[in-house]
Amino acid sequence: ELEVFGATNLPKKDRFGACDGYVTVELRNERTGVVQHSGRTAIVWRELNPRWKKTFFWEVRCPEEEEIEFAVWDEDGESDDLVGRCMLPVTMIEFDESNSDRPQLSKSM
């Protein structure tokens, strides 16, 4: 279970001084580059501190070989602009073991 909660202080990308942000997320094998799961949040219009609160339910098969890519985009109609991206090896995630059925991220990334 992976939740994309939100972002703060996105840059002003539009001529109106806002950002129409959304996030793409991919779970891929680091070694082969094969994407195993992918998803996208909704667009939050005209907001520099968007809250998506989108949850993805993906199975992680081999944490030692998998990474998650988060990319924040500004929706621009014809050609969306990349705001930023982050690669996170699955082994770097700290899990909250208090719920043994479903580990949850214990801190914001």
N, C-alpha and C positions, 0 to 999 in steps of 0.2 A: 504494500500500500504506500503510495507516494502522493503527497499533497503539495501542489504549487499554491502557496498562500498568497503572496503579493510581492510588491517591490516598492522601494522608496527612492525619491529623488531622481526619477528618470529625466534624461535631458530633454529640453524643448526641441522637438523634431519638426513640428508643423509651423506654418507661417502664423498661426494664431497663438503660438507660445505653449502648445500642449503636446502630448504624445498619445497616440491611439494604440496602446500596447497590448500585445499578446505574447504567449510563451509557447515554444515548441520544445518537446522533451523526447529524447531518444535513449533507449537502453540498448547498448551495443557491445559486442565482443571486442575487447581491446586489441586482441591479436589479429583477428580476421577483418574487423571493421563491419561485420554483418550486423545490421539493425534487427533486433529481436522484437522490440515493441516501440511504438511511437505514438505521440498524442499531441494535442494542441488545446490551449485554453480558448475561451471566448475573448473577443476584443473588448477592452474597457476604453471607451471613447473619452478624449479630452481630459486625461488624468495623468499627473506626474507621480502619483502614489497609488497605483491600482491595486485592487484586491480581487484575485481570481477565485480562490478557494475551490480549485479543481482537483479532484482525487482520481488517481489512476491505480488500477489493480493489476499489477504485473507480477509474474513469477520470475524470480531470480534463480537461474539454474546453477551457475558457477560463479559465485561472487569474486573469486580470485582473478577471473578473466573478464569481468564486465565493468562497464563505466556508463555513467549517465551524462548526457549532454543537455544542458538547459540553454536555450537561446531566446533572448527577448527581442521582439520585433516591433516596429512602428508601422501600422497598416497605412498604406499610402495609395491604395487603389490599384494602379498599374504595376508598381514596383515597390515592394515593402523594403524598409530600411532596417538593417541589423543595428540594434542598440548595443548589444553585448552578448557574450556567450561564456559558458563555464563548463569544463569537463570535470566530473567527479568520479573517481574510482569507487566502486561499490564498497570495497574494503575500508574506505575512509569514513564511512557512515557509522556513527555511534547509534546503537539501538537501545531502546528502553525495553529491558527484559521483564518488566512487571506484568506485561500482557504476553504470556508465552505463546498464545495462538497467533498473534499478529504483531511482530516487532514494529515499533513506531520510531521515527526520528526523534531523538531526545533534545535536539537543539536546532536553532535556525541556521541555515547555510547561506 
